[in-house]
Amino acid sequence: MSYFDIIFYLFAIITVASAFIVVTTRNIVYSAYSLLLTLFGISGIYVLLGADFLAVVQIMVYVGGILILLLFGVMLTNKITSVDIRTGAVHLLPAAISSGVLLGILWAVMTWTDWKTYDAQIPSTTIFGLGKILITNYVLIFELLAILLLVALIGAASIARREESEENN
């Protein structure tokens, strides 16, 4: 077993264990901190895969932005720290069935697919490689997504302005 394998298994254990804590704990603060470990573990796996851009984006966007915002919301709200999260046992059977079906599908795909033919089709995940692919092969899709995001931003601004004007009247 190489050092690469040991580091991968370490990140995998950290990610799976902390994700399990996120789902099973009743304290929302512990759940948020476990989510922090889960997101860091995923970014470590991205680094091992050679996807340095995705690892940095994972840390900057999810850990640096969304999770910190979630933690501030939890910490600044006094009443929410004493609330226990309760899940009913009613959802246990459907969750177990859907998890089993998902694992079966993943196992079937992993065993029946010849992954050696896909190595040449995987694009580079470095910043330079992603930029080159976005500007050459996928420029039309990139531009359409930019227009879609612009339309969504204008729509959100108009909805917020409409609600603000209705409150003032």
C-alpha positions in Angstrom: 0.0 0.0 0.0 1.5 3.4 -1.0 1.4 6.7 0.8 -1.2 7.9 -1.7 -3.5 5.1 -0.7 -3.0 5.7 3.0 -3.8 9.4 2.6 -6.8 8.7 0.5 -8.2 6.3 3.1 -7.5 8.8 5.8 -9.5 11.5 4.0 -12.2 9.0 3.2 -12.6 7.9 6.8 -12.6 11.5 8.0 -15.3 12.4 5.4 -17.6 9.4 6.0 -17.3 9.6 9.8 -18.0 13.3 10.0 -20.9 13.0 7.5 -22.3 10.3 9.7 -22.1 12.6 12.7 -23.8 15.4 10.7 -26.7 13.1 10.0 -27.0 11.4 13.4 -26.3 14.1 16.0 -29.1 15.9 17.7 -27.1 19.1 18.5 -27.1 21.5 15.6 -23.7 23.1 16.5 -22.0 19.7 16.5 -23.7 18.9 13.2 -22.4 22.2 11.7 -18.8 21.5 12.9 -19.0 18.0 11.5 -20.1 19.4 8.2 -17.0 21.6 8.3 -14.8 18.4 8.6 -16.8 16.7 5.8 -16.2 19.6 3.4 -12.5 19.7 4.2 -12.3 15.9 3.7 -13.9 16.3 0.3 -11.5 19.0 -0.7 -8.6 16.8 0.3 -9.9 14.1 -2.0 -10.1 16.6 -4.8 -6.5 17.5 -4.2 -5.6 13.8 -4.4 -7.5 13.5 -7.7 -5.4 16.4 -9.1 -8.4 18.7 -9.2 -6.7 21.6 -7.5 -9.2 24.2 -8.8 -12.2 22.2 -7.4 -10.4 21.8 -4.1 -9.8 25.6 -3.8 -13.4 26.3 -4.8 -14.7 23.8 -2.3 -12.8 25.5 0.5 -13.5 29.1 -0.6 -17.2 28.7 -1.4 -18.5 26.0 0.9 -16.2 26.2 3.9 -15.4 29.9 3.6 -18.8 31.2 2.7 -21.7 29.0 3.2 -20.6 27.1 6.3 -19.3 30.1 8.1 -22.6 31.9 7.4 -24.4 28.8 8.8 -22.2 28.8 11.9 -22.8 32.5 12.5 -26.5 32.0 12.1 -26.5 29.2 14.6 -24.2 31.0 17.1 -26.0 34.3 17.0 -29.4 32.7 17.5 -29.7 31.9 21.2 -32.9 29.8 21.0 -31.6 27.5 18.3 -28.7 26.1 20.3 -31.0 24.3 22.7 -33.3 22.8 20.1 -32.8 19.1 19.5 -33.2 17.8 16.0 -35.6 14.9 16.0 -36.2 12.5 13.1 -39.0 10.0 13.2 -38.5 6.3 12.8 -41.2 6.5 10.0 -38.5 7.6 7.5 -36.0 4.9 8.5 -37.4 2.2 6.1 -37.7 4.4 3.0 -34.2 5.8 3.7 -32.8 2.3 4.0 -34.5 1.1 0.8 -33.4 4.1 -1.2 -29.8 3.8 0.1 -29.7 0.2 -0.8 -31.0 0.9 -4.3 -28.5 3.7 -4.8 -25.6 1.5 -3.6 -26.7 -1.3 -5.9 -26.8 1.1 -8.9 -23.3 2.4 -8.0 -21.9 -1.1 -7.6 -23.4 -2.1 -10.9 -21.9 0.9 -12.7 -18.5 0.5 -11.1 -18.2 -3.2 -11.9 -19.7 -3.2 -15.4 -17.9 -0.2 -16.8 -14.5 -0.4 -18.4 -12.9 2.7 -17.0 -9.7 2.4 -19.1 -11.6 3.7 -22.1 -12.7 6.9 -20.3 -9.2 8.1 -19.3 -8.7 10.0 -22.5 -12.1 11.7 -22.3 -11.7 13.2 -18.8 -10.8 16.9 -19.2 -8.1 18.6 -17.2 -9.2 19.9 -13.8 -6.4 22.5 -13.4 -7.3 26.1 -13.7 -5.5 26.4 -17.0 -7.2 23.3 -18.4 -10.6 24.4 -17.3 -10.2 27.8 -18.7 -9.0 26.4 -22.0 -11.9 24.0 -22.3 -14.5 26.7 -21.4 -13.2 29.1 -24.0 -12.7 26.6 -26.8 -15.0 23.6 -26.6 -17.8 24.9 -24.4 -17.9 28.6 -25.2 -21.6 28.5 -26.3 -22.7 26.8 -23.1 -20.5 29.1 -21.1 -22.1 32.2 -22.6 -25.7 30.8 -22.3 -25.1 30.1 -18.6 -23.8 33.6 -18.1 -27.0 35.0 -19.7 -29.1 32.7 -17.6 -27.4 33.9 -14.4 -27.9 37.5 -15.5 -31.6 36.9 -16.1 -31.9 35.2 -12.7 -30.2 38.1 -11.0 -32.4 40.7 -12.7 -35.5 38.6 -11.7 -34.4 38.4 -8.1 -33.8 42.1 -7.9 -37.2 42.9 -9.4 -38.9 40.6 -7.0 -37.1 42.1 -4.1 -37.9 45.6 -5.3 -41.6 44.7 -5.8 -41.9 43.3 -2.2 -40.1 46.4 -0.8 -42.5 48.7 -2.6 -45.6 46.7 -1.4 -44.3 47.0 2.2 -44.0 50.7 2.0 -47.6 51.2 0.7 
